Amino acid sequence: MTPLHISSFSQGGSGGNPAGVVISDQLPTPTKMQNIAADLGYSETAFAAPDGNAWKVRYYAPVGEVAFCGHATIALGAALGRQNGAGTYELHLRDDDITVDAMQVGADWHAALQSPNTWSKPMADDLLLALLSYFGLDRDDLDPAFPPTLGFGGVRHGILALKDRATLAEMSYPFEAMQALMHDHELVTVSLLHFYAPRDVVSRNAFASGGVVEDPATGAAAAALGGALVDLNWDGLQDGGQFVIAQGQDMGMPSELTVEVSGMPGASVRVSGAARWMIV
């Protein structure tokens, strides 16, 4: 049961978000999975075991179980592809059933997850005010074109868009206070965004709820954002289409996530990217 170390949504053989992947005949006990995830220290580790023609999957952050994790799913898809061949793999998660496609591009492995169904709604004012306070922002820093939003793509995310890229680059927050706020509101992450153009997004992602200050690439948040943009009919996305998220730049871990939407509000979202095996 040797963990694989795979960085998802990498760019040009570097960057991405590291994840642990453990593939075994049976899932370890919850305590064992938690201990492995804590020892690895990555934002999430995916555990997978055969379940008929599908795979039973669980995700653990260093401080607890997570219902769904996008970048660990990309890492798992790439690992399953490398082990068993390119194709579509059905995954039975704790709360949902999803799929991940594995494909080889030259010598590299890429994967594309199909998220759980999505939803979005306006963010309550009390939560917005608390987030603004912790991030050291005020309402004038927000992009008026994108309303503060709660989004879901397997787990819950807060989503705020900022007018200025320089403000995004300065993201910081009090860790313990943010962690408590996220737990109180059942948020897995908080995404801060800047739109260079309607379909060209740069993101930073606070993950205090999982014991990590920041994620360099967050597939679940990308799915939630895709669902929210469809709900808003952002740049005509109710006709379907795709957009690209750059993440991890301010951490020195550049990542690229491609998000494809069907155009149907509430539908699943496809998030894809490259995977890079890490030398540890």
RODO-2510 file (C-alpha; in nm, 4 decimals, decimal comma):
residues 280
     n   res          X          Y          Z
     1     m     0,0000     0,0000     0,0000
     2     t     0,2581     0,2505    -0,1184
     3     p     0,1094     0,5949    -0,1884
     4     l     0,1615     0,7506    -0,5288
     5     h     0,2599     1,1168    -0,5386
     6     i     0,0935     1,2910    -0,8332
     7     s     0,0557     1,6611    -0,9080
     8     s    -0,2698     1,7463    -1,0876
     9     f    -0,3419     2,0301    -1,3320
    10     s     0,0316     2,0728    -1,3916
    11     q     0,1656     2,3031    -1,6614
    12     g     0,4484     2,1970    -1,8899
    13     g     0,5819     1,9319    -1,6539
    14     s     0,5841     2,1555    -1,3465
    15     g     0,3443     2,3052    -1,0950
    16     g     0,0058     2,1589    -1,0216
    17     n    -0,1449     2,0487    -0,6910
    18     p     0,0152     1,7448    -0,5252
    19     a    -0,2134     1,4632    -0,4131
    20     g    -0,1597     1,1243    -0,2617
    21     v    -0,3186     0,8247    -0,4343
    22     v    -0,3548     0,4860    -0,2650
    23     i    -0,4975     0,2009    -0,4771
    24     s    -0,5517    -0,1242    -0,2888
    25     d    -0,7679    -0,4372    -0,2904
    26     q    -0,9735    -0,2995    -0,0012
    27     l    -1,0032     0,0443     0,1482
    28     p    -0,8052     0,0896     0,4692
    29     t    -0,9946     0,1721     0,7864
    30     p    -1,0964     0,5369     0,8284
    31     t    -0,8326     0,5787     1,0976
    32     k    -0,5634     0,4362     0,8706
    33     m    -0,6710     0,6585     0,5793
    34     q    -0,6633     0,9636     0,8047
    35     n    -0,3170     0,8747     0,9328
    36     i    -0,1805     0,8243     0,5811
    37     a    -0,3276     1,1561     0,4640
    38     a    -0,1848     1,3383     0,7644
    39     d     0,1593     1,1827     0,7129
    40     l     0,1627     1,2782     0,3443
    41     g     0,0519     1,6315     0,4273
    42     y    -0,1037     1,7030     0,0888
    43     s    -0,4296     1,8937     0,0749
    44     e    -0,6011     1,5626    -0,0108
    45     t    -0,5240     1,1963    -0,0618
    46     a    -0,7534     0,9687    -0,2647
    47     f    -0,8050     0,6061    -0,1606
    48     a    -0,9532     0,3632    -0,4149
    49     a    -1,0472    -0,0056    -0,4162
    50     p    -1,2301    -0,2178    -0,6760
    51     d    -1,6101    -0,2247    -0,6386
    52     g    -1,7433    -0,4569    -0,9079
    53     n    -1,6762    -0,2833    -1,2386
    54     a    -1,6269     0,0486    -1,0596
    55     w    -1,4059     0,1889    -0,7855
    56     k    -1,4957     0,2824    -0,4302
    57     v    -1,3222     0,6100    -0,3462
    58     r    -1,2692     0,8167    -0,0331
    59     y    -1,0791     1,1434     0,0139
    60     y    -0,8939     1,2611     0,3231
    61     a    -0,7335     1,5950     0,4026
    62     p    -0,4723     1,6166     0,6780
    63     v    -0,7435     1,6944     0,9353
    64     g    -1,0505     1,5040     0,8148
    65     e    -1,2518     1,3328     0,5440
    66     v    -1,3718     1,5341     0,2429
    67     a    -1,6748     1,4256     0,0397
    68     f    -1,5157     1,5148    -0,2953
    69     c    -1,1817     1,6454    -0,4181
    70     g    -1,1196     1,7455    -0,7770
    71     h    -0,7420     1,7426    -0,8012
    72     a    -0,7148     1,4088    -0,6177
    73     t    -0,9710     1,2682    -0,8642
    74     i    -0,7550     1,3851    -1,1562
    75     a    -0,4538     1,2199    -0,9913
    76     l    -0,6514     0,8995    -0,9340
    77     g    -0,7794     0,8977    -1,2930
    78     a    -0,4271     0,9331    -1,4281
    79     a    -0,3047     0,6558    -1,1961
    80     l    -0,5862     0,4208    -1,3012
    81     g    -0,5129     0,4982    -1,6642
    82     r    -0,1449     0,4274    -1,6252
    83     q    -0,2231     0,1040    -1,4388
    84     n    -0,5180    -0,0255    -1,6438
    85     g    -0,5250     0,1735    -1,9670
    86     a    -0,7038     0,4779    -2,1009
    87     g    -1,0813     0,4901    -2,0632
    88     t    -1,3689     0,5967    -1,8407
    89     y    -1,3684     0,4876    -1,4773
    90     e    -1,6814     0,4912    -1,2619
    91     l    -1,6192     0,6131    -0,9078
    92     h    -1,8468     0,5518    -0,6101
    93     l    -1,7800     0,8353    -0,3668
    94     r    -1,9142     0,8770    -0,0158
    95     d    -2,2074     1,0937    -0,1299
    96     d    -2,2155     1,0684    -0,5111
    97     d    -2,1276     0,8578    -0,8128
    98     i    -1,9082     1,0249    -1,0755
    99     t    -1,6744     0,9317    -1,3598
   100     v    -1,3186     1,0182    -1,4524
   101     d    -1,1687     0,9775    -1,7994
   102     a    -0,8004     0,8883    -1,8344
   103     m    -0,6165     0,9609    -2,1556
   104     q    -0,2527     0,9488    -2,2661
   105     v    -0,1169     1,2515    -2,4512
   106     g     0,2266     1,1652    -2,5811
   107     a     0,4213     1,0424    -2,2814
   108     d     0,1934     1,2227    -2,0348
   109     w    -0,1327     1,1286    -1,8657
   110     h    -0,4294     1,3622    -1,8521
   111     a    -0,7649     1,3127    -1,6811
   112     a    -1,1095     1,4702    -1,6902
   113     l    -1,3596     1,4394    -1,4078
   114     q    -1,7352     1,4723    -1,4417
   115     s    -1,8436     1,6418    -1,1205
   116     p    -2,1506     1,5819    -0,9078
   117     n    -2,4461     1,8016    -0,9997
   118     t    -2,3977     2,1683    -0,9184
   119     w    -2,5951     2,4505    -0,7588
   120     s    -2,5300     2,8106    -0,6668
   121     k    -2,7013     3,0854    -0,4694
   122     p    -2,6211     3,4360    -0,3460
   123     m    -2,3910     3,4510    -0,0453
   124     a    -2,5564     3,5661     0,2775
   125     d    -2,4467     3,9102     0,3873
   126     d    -2,3182     3,7988     0,7280
   127     l    -2,0839     3,5457     0,5677
   128     l    -1,9726     3,7980     0,3054
   129     l    -1,8885     4,0581     0,5699
   130     a    -1,6899     3,8052     0,7724
   131     l    -1,4933     3,6899     0,4667
   132     l    -1,4186     4,0458     0,3618
   133     s    -1,2954     4,1222     0,7122
   134     y    -1,0674     3,8167     0,7300
   135     f    -0,9218     3,8786     0,3831
   136     g    -0,8703     4,2485     0,4635
   137     l    -1,1060     4,3538     0,1832
   138     d    -1,4088     4,5774     0,1491
   139     r    -1,7008     4,5831    -0,0918
   140     d    -1,5201     4,8247    -0,3245
   141     d    -1,2616     4,5514    -0,3935
   142     l    -1,5278     4,3224    -0,5429
   143     d    -1,5974     4,2908    -0,9139
   144     p    -1,9530     4,4231    -0,9530
   145     a    -2,0146     4,1962    -1,2525
   146     f    -1,9958     3,8789    -1,0382
   147     p    -2,2087     3,8627    -0,7221
   148     p    -2,0661     3,6973    -0,4073
   149     t    -2,1783     3,3373    -0,4416
   150     l    -2,2080     3,0051    -0,2647
   151     g    -2,1400     2,7259    -0,5110
   152     f    -2,1545     2,3485    -0,4988
   153     g    -1,9795     2,0948    -0,7183
   154     g    -1,9595     1,8018    -0,4794
   155     v    -1,8780     2,0205    -0,1776
   156     r    -1,9610     2,3811    -0,0817
   157     h    -1,7415     2,6760    -0,1800
   158     g    -1,7515     3,0493    -0,1217
   159     i    -1,6726     3,2456    -0,4395
   160     l    -1,5668     3,6114    -0,4516
   161     a    -1,4414     3,7983    -0,7600
   162     l    -1,2002     4,0892    -0,7217
   163     k    -1,1628     4,3878    -0,9521
   164     d    -0,7831     4,4009    -0,9403
   165     r    -0,5259     4,1270    -0,9984
   166     a    -0,2857     4,3008    -0,7577
   167     t    -0,5399     4,2673    -0,4755
   168     l    -0,5686     3,8955    -0,5449
   169     a    -0,1906     3,8580    -0,5305
   170     e    -0,1953     3,9899    -0,1717
   171     m    -0,4363     3,7251    -0,0370
   172     s    -0,3845     3,6476     0,3305
   173     y    -0,6070     3,5689     0,6260
   174     p    -0,6003     3,4653     0,9945
   175     f    -0,5879     3,0879     0,9672
   176     e    -0,7690     2,9735     1,2814
   177     a    -1,0455     3,2311     1,2525
   178     m    -1,1037     3,1436     0,8871
   179     q    -1,1007     2,7730     0,9677
   180     a    -1,3729     2,8232     1,2308
   181     l    -1,5813     3,0367     0,9935
   182     m    -1,5557     2,7778     0,7167
   183     h    -1,6579     2,4997     0,9527
   184     d    -1,9529     2,7043     1,0783
   185     h    -2,0767     2,7583     0,7211
   186     e    -1,9796     2,4110     0,5903
   187     l    -1,7415     2,5601     0,3358
   188     v    -1,4627     2,3393     0,2065
   189     t    -1,2827     2,6243     0,0305
   190     v    -1,3149     2,9943    -0,0467
   191     s    -1,2176     3,0984    -0,3993
   192     l    -1,0919     3,4476    -0,4728
   193     l    -1,1005     3,5193    -0,8472
   194     h    -1,0033     3,7802    -1,0985
   195     f    -1,1451     3,7779    -1,4508
   196     y    -0,8926     3,8920    -1,7123
   197     a    -1,1696     3,8256    -1,9631
   198     p    -1,5079     3,6499    -1,9303
   199     r    -1,3508     3,3088    -1,9957
   200     d    -0,9987     3,3731    -1,8676
   201     v    -0,9874     3,3407    -1,4886
   202     v    -0,7113     3,3491    -1,2289
   203     s    -0,7893     3,2012    -0,8890
   204     r    -0,6550     3,1622    -0,5384
   205     n    -0,8174     2,9137    -0,3061
   206     a    -0,8188     2,9209     0,0743
   207     f    -0,8487     2,5721     0,2275
   208     a    -0,8250     2,6358     0,6009
   209     s    -1,1081     2,3874     0,6598
   210     g    -0,8733     2,1069     0,5533
   211     g    -0,5753     2,2320     0,7506
   212     v    -0,4016     2,3875     0,4466
   213     v    -0,3557     2,7617     0,3887
   214     e    -0,3937     2,7528     0,0095
   215     d    -0,4535     2,5061    -0,2720
   216     p    -0,2540     2,5570    -0,5935
   217     a    -0,5286     2,3922    -0,8042
   218     t    -0,8820     2,3053    -0,6928
   219     g    -1,0956     2,0958    -0,9266
   220     a    -1,4042     2,0878    -0,7046
   221     a    -1,4049     2,4677    -0,6790
   222     a    -1,3620     2,4873    -1,0568
   223     a    -1,6722     2,2694    -1,1001
   224     a    -1,8672     2,4876    -0,8558
   225     l    -1,7584     2,7995    -1,0448
   226     g    -1,8652     2,6397    -1,3733
   227     g    -2,2095     2,5698    -1,2329
   228     a    -2,2384     2,9223    -1,0928
   229     l    -2,1411     3,0825    -1,4236
   230     v    -2,4025     2,8760    -1,6061
   231     d    -2,6638     2,9841    -1,3509
   232     l    -2,5691     3,3464    -1,4265
   233     n    -2,5559     3,2792    -1,8032
   234     w    -2,2107     3,4355    -1,7834
   235     d    -2,0839     3,5152    -2,1338
   236     g    -2,3582     3,2992    -2,2829
   237     l    -2,2509     2,9792    -2,1055
   238     q    -2,6104     2,8543    -2,0974
   239     d    -2,5357     2,7610    -2,4583
   240     g    -2,2489     2,5457    -2,3302
   241     g    -1,8780     2,6053    -2,3696
   242     q    -1,5548     2,6126    -2,1768
   243     f    -1,3197     2,8432    -1,9915
   244     v    -0,9753     2,8193    -1,8373
   245     i    -0,8648     2,8833    -1,4786
   246     a    -0,5037     2,9683    -1,3939
   247     q    -0,4231     2,8923    -1,0312
   248     g    -0,1142     2,8549    -0,8147
   249     q     0,0781     3,1350    -0,9856
   250     d     0,1248     3,3340    -0,6663
   251     m     0,2502     3,0193    -0,4899
   252     g     0,5108     2,9379    -0,7555
   253     m     0,3061     2,6271    -0,8521
   254     p     0,1413     2,7275    -1,1821
   255     s    -0,1636     2,5192    -1,2657
   256     e    -0,4192     2,5128    -1,5462
   257     l    -0,7757     2,3801    -1,5204
   258     t    -1,0045     2,3525    -1,8225
   259     v    -1,3739     2,3707    -1,7348
   260     e    -1,6449     2,2555    -1,9761
   261     v    -2,0161     2,3119    -1,9166
   262     s    -2,3222     2,1728    -2,0924
   263     g    -2,5214     2,4915    -2,0429
   264     m    -2,7879     2,3277    -1,8295
   265     p    -2,8276     2,4898    -1,4850
   266     g    -2,7580     2,2436    -1,2070
   267     a    -2,5823     1,9942    -1,4315
   268     s    -2,2508     1,8212    -1,3799
   269     v    -1,9353     2,0026    -1,4958
   270     r    -1,6300     1,8552    -1,6666
   271     v    -1,2899     1,9624    -1,5318
   272     s    -0,9700     1,8420    -1,6958
   273     g    -0,5955     1,8793    -1,6755
   274     a    -0,2558     1,7156    -1,6908
   275     a    -0,0988     1,4967    -1,4235
   276     r     0,2664     1,4822    -1,3228
   277     w     0,4292     1,2010    -1,1252
   278     m     0,6427     1,3478    -0,8480
   279     i     0,9840     1,2331    -0,7327
   280     v     0,9879     1,2223    -0,3521
***
